[in-house]
Amino acid sequence: MEVTPRTAQAHVFVDDLDELRLADDQAHHLIRVLRVPDGAPVTVGDGRGGWLPCRLSSDGDLTPIGDVVVDARPSPAITVGFALVKGDRPELVVQKLTEVGVDVVVPFAADRSVVRWDAAKAERQCERLATIARQAAMQCRRTWVPRVEPLATFASVAALPRVTMADAAGDPPSLHAPTVLVGPEGGWSDDERAIGLPTVRFGAHVLRSETAAITAGAILVALRSNLVKSMSAPL
């Protein structure tokens, strides 16, 4: 059977496919936690579309058993911006958006966001979210690791190309606008609405912010994958 990220025993990332060296924690996770057998096929990726089938030895060494494959970057790139939410819910959002196939994730501070990060916390949290994305990409066998942007302002995310705002009264989603912003629990402020961005809806019910962000990402990726058909006109 052909060894691919979907069929291998495990999928792991390294910095450079020319240097197949696992970090100690990666080797431990594969051998001791996942219990990958000695000589089992795994795939090793660089997180930028490139991957290589290998065999993993019981001491953590990798031996190539094929050539490097480079997967095309998905197009159009799907971006989900989400207003800051409480506790560890930002980690959940990033993890699930990675699993469904979103390409860019942007946390931002909305007018009605209850959570506020100072500069130091924003840097720590965004580094943590990038780690979450990388780990989730390995788990779900992605060859492209999504990009997690630094904490943004609403003004900066509203200026992104082909961007929409999630709203219960909006139009059906479309790939003509592959970037969507999801607001906080308190909803959009009058000032944010006054910018006049197009709005899209992702269901008949009022969703929690994290649920709305994950749902938006899943629907847009399903449209891109032709799993569902768009019923909307170009925005």
Secondary structure, 3 states (H helix, E strand, C coil): CCCCCCCCCCEEECCCCCCCCCCHHHHHHHHHHCCCCCCEEEEEECCECEEEEEEECCCCCEEECCCCEECCCCCCCCEEEEECCCCCHHHHHHHHHHHHCCCEEEEEECCCCCCCCCHHHHHHHHHHHHHHHHHHHHHHCCCECCEECCCEEHHHHHCCCCEEEEEEEEECCCCCCCEEEECCCCCCCHHHHHCCCCEECCCCCCCCHHHHHHHHHHHHHHHHCCCCCCCCCCC
